[in-house]
Amino acid sequence: MKHVIVSRHAAAIQFIRETAPALAEARVVESATEADVAGQVVYGNLPLHLAALAAEVNVIEFTGAAPRGLEYTLADMKTAGAVIRTYTVREVAMDLRLR
């Protein structure tokens, strides 16, 4: 499996690479498609329909108040308690008659 970083935020990309040095050369995608993430180990936040295609998704979460609004810095992320957490997501078929 390959690793891909999905983010438009320079500080998030820097945080991911600092936290996981093995990703120093990982491909960065600003706006992911199904082909970008299918079967991949993804670092960055994805919509659930794309996350379900990835082998795993490693997201940045904050233990404090997340920086919002303007472009945030690596220092802002660290101050807000940024951590990377790993998830696996799968789509569940739903019987529409149950609605």
Secondary structure, DSSP 8 states (H G I E B T S, - for coil): --EEEE-S-HHHHHHHHHH-GGGTT-EEESS--HHHHTT-EEES---HHHHTTSSEEEEEEESS----SS---HHHHHHTTEEEEEE--------GGG-
